Amino acid sequence: MFEFLTRRHAAQAEIPLSEVRFTREDLFVLLGGCDTGMLANGEFTIDFDQLERRGTDPWRRDMAERLSPTGLVDAEGVPSDELEIAIRPLNKPGEVLDDGSTPQAAGERETRTVSAVFYEGDGTAIKRMPGRRAGFNIVPLGPEAEWDAAFRLLSGIGALCHVGKSERIVSDVEPRIGESIVRNDADWLMSFCADHGSDGSALVDFAARLSSDRALRSSKRYIVSADYRGCTFDRSLGFSIPQGNSESFKTKCAYAFPSAGVFLTSAGAFARRGDESLMEFSVIDFVSEGTLLDYMLDFYEYPEELRRW
């Protein structure tokens, strides 16, 4: 009824790919379904009723009308070589890195701005543009050596600074870890570390620093990664839906303090063959080498020390 209020104007010609605006529908057509990180299209953003009634042809025609002047698609909506290469990783079972978590229910606010997918030596990000229904940019991340800097530039995350000595503390999921760090509860943290093979000095020092350093507290970022390698995406509805259906599927959800080299990570992995769901566990990492990308794409197997069978 009010379509004239949201009429989309044709994109200008010769705009760099990373500056071109794509809609959810554009990306659904180009990728044949959801993007692997499900930032543009996922369970709660696809209009399934419209898709069932009309298919994707109207979306393709609209995309071709707006974007063919850029040369990125032709008059039929077929992508150019440049665009085809750029979007190649985005619907593949690769490794995903997001600057936030995927909404888990309809109506839940989307907090992510960037979802990057790395697949067979290629890396591309989808960047959500500011504003309601503002659209998305497709940003190739360049050679592998540039991936970390490119992702951090898009997401506004600082470079990872290193601690003098690396340390890793692994445990079952324990809510009191975070609570005790925030409260700077040195006694509880020392006891916890002693139970998990650490002298506790690194964690206690970090908690003390966090309680007194406002800049460190404000530098905290929530970063999520997933390893879809080995998974098979579902196409039973006629389009691709990412599925973590391989025993090699793993996740990391980290509160990252890049300036301190510290990650408070909730990890997920299948504990044994035949399991139907991931087992979660906690990892506290003090990182002495590598980049933020190196850390987030280094996925954990389920820890042997936590097995009870």
N, C-alpha and C positions, 0 to 999 in steps of 0.2 A: 504494500500500500504506500509506504513512504520510501520506496527505493531511491527516489531522486535525492533524498537527503544523504545517502551513502554512496552515490555514484563515484566510481573509481576513475581517475583520470589516467590517460595513457602516460607511460613512463617516457622520460626524455631519452633521446638516442645518445649512444656513446657514453653512458654512465659506467664507471668501473663496476664490475660485478659485485664487489663487497658493499657498494652503496645502493644497489637496486633493492627496492621493496618487493617482497614476496608475501602473499597472503597464506593462511593455513591451507586454503584450497589449492593454491598454486603448488605448494610443496607436496600435498597429498597426491596430486596428479603426477608431478615429476618423479616422486619416489615410489609410486605404486602402492601407497599406504602410509603407515606411520614412519616417522624418523626413529632411529634406534633409541635415542634418548627420550623420545615422546615429549619434546618441548613444543613443537608446532602442532602435532596431532597425536592424541592418545585416547584412552578409553573415555575420558570425560569432555573431550573437545570436538570430537567428530559428530556431525549431524547425521546420525544413522538413518533417520526417517527420510531426510532429503536425499541421502545417498541411495536408499532403496527405491524411492519414487522416480528419481531423475537420472541416477548414475553420475558419472564424472564428466560427461560431455559438456554440460553447461559451464563447469569450472574450467575445462580446457579451452573452450571458446573465449571465455572472459580473459583468461591468462594470455592467450595468443593476441587478443586485441590490445591489451595493455602493454605487453612486453615485447612484441615483435619489433617495434621501433628500436629497441636496444640491440637487436641482433642476437640476443640470447636464446630466443625461440623463433621458429618460423611461423608462418601464417596458420599452420595447423597445430601449433603448440609443441612441435618437436624441438628438443633442446639442441643448442649448438654444441660443437666439440668442447668448447671452453666450459660451458655449464655442465655438460655430461661428465667431464673429468672432475669438476668441483663437487658434484653431488654424489659421486660414486660411493664414498664411504658411508653416507648418511642413512642408508637403509640396509646396512650389512651387519652381520654378527661379529662386530669388532669389540674394541674397548671404548667405553663411554666415560666422559668426564664432564660433570655438571657443577655449576656454582650454587647448588642447592638441591633440595630433594623433590622428587616427583609428587604432585598432589595425589592423595590416596582416596579422595571422595569428591563427588560432584559438588561444585560450588566452592571448593577449597581454593584459597588464593594462591596463584602461581607466584613464587618468589624467585625463581631462576631467571637469569638473563642470558646465559650461555650454555649450550650443550654441544660438546665436541665429540666426534667419533674418529677413532684411529683404526684403520683396516688395511692390512697388507702393504704397509709403507706409505699410505696416504692418510692425511688428516684434514678434516673440514669441520668448521663450527657453524651452528645456527645461532644467531644473535637476535634476541628479542628486542625490537625497537621500543622506545618509551611511549607510553600512552595506550589507552584502551583500543584494542583492535588496530594497533599501529602497523603490525606486520613484522616481518623478519628479514634479516640480511643473511646471505650465505657467504661465509668467509673461509677460503682455503688457507690453511695454516703453514704452507710452504714446506721446505725440507724438514726432515725429522729433527735435525739439530735446532730448528727454530720453533718447534711446537710449544715448548714450555713458555718462552717469552711471548709468543703470539696468544696463547690461551690466557696468560696473566694480564696482558694488555687489554684484552676484550672484557675480562671479568674484574679488572681493577685490583688484582691481588699482587702483593709485593713479592719480591724474590725470596727464596728460602735461604735463611741464614743457618749456619751449621753450629752445632754444639761441639765442644772439644772432644767428647767421648760419647759414642753412641750407646744407647741402652734401650731394651725392649722389655716391657712388663706385660705378661699375658695372663688373663683371668677369665672366669665366667662373667657374664653380664652382671654388674654390680652398681646399682644407682648411687650408692654412697660414695663412689669414687669421685664423681663430678661434684657432689654436694660438699665433700670434704676439701676438695681443691678450692672451691669457691669460698668456703669458710676459713681456709688456711688452717685446717685442723691437723697440725703436725703429728700429734700422737696417733690419730687414727691412720694417717698416711704411712707412718713408720711401721705400724703393726701390719697394715695391708701389704706393704712392700716386703717385709720380713717373711710373710706367708707365701710370697711369690718369687723368692730368690733374688731380691734386690736389697741393697743396703739403705735405700730410701732417700739418699742425699739429693739426687737429681730432682726427684718429684717434690720433695719438701722445699727445696730451693725455688723451684718453679712456682709452687703455690704461694710462697712468701713474696716473690717478685710480682706475681699477678695481683695480689691484694694491695700492693702499694704503687703499681705502675698503671696509670690510667691509659696511657698510649698502648701498652701491651694488651690490655683488656679490649680496647676499641679495635685492635688489629685482628681480632678473632674472625675467622671465616668458616662457614659450613660448606664442605666440599664433598661430593658424592661421586663414586666411580663404580663401574660394573664391568665384568668380563664376560661377554657373550660369545667368545670364541668357542666353537664346538656346538653352539646352539642352532636349532632350526626354527625359523620364524613361521608362524601360523599364516596360511593363505586360504583357509577353509571358507572365509567369507568373500573371497575374490580380491582381497588386498592384504598387504603384509602387516602383521602385528608382531612386534618383538616378544620373544618368549625366552625366559631363563630355564630352558628345559634340558640342559646338559648337566651331567655330574661335574663338569669343569666350571660351571657358572659360579661366580664369586662376586661379592660386593664389599665396598668400603664406604662408611659414612663418617667423616672426620671433622671434628672441631680443630681447625688448624690455626696455629700461631706461628706464621712463617718467620717473623722477626726473631723468634726464640728457638726455632728449629724443633718445635714440639707439636705432636699430633695426638689427640685423644680420639681414638678410632673405635667405632663399633663395626666389626667385620662379620661377614656371612660366608659360609661355605657348607657344602654337603659333607656331613661327618662320615658317612659310610655309603657304600654302593646300595642303591635301591631306595634311599631316602626320598621322600616327596617334598620336603621343605628344607630350607637352609637352617643351619644352626648358627646362632649369633654368639659372639664372644667379644671381649674387650681387649684392646691393645693400646698401651701407652708407649709412644716412640719418641726418643730423643735422637735426632738425625744428624749425622756428622758428615754426610756426603750426598751428592746428587741434587736433583732439582725437585720442585714440587710435583711436577709431572712424573718423574721417576718414582717418587714415593707413592702417589695415588694409583699408578698402574702396576705396582708390585703387589700382587694379590696373595693372600695367605691361604695355605691349606689349613684344614681344621687341625688345631694343635693336638699332638699326641698326649701331652700332659693333662688335657681336659677330658680325655676319653674315660668312660666308666664301664667299659664292657670288654 
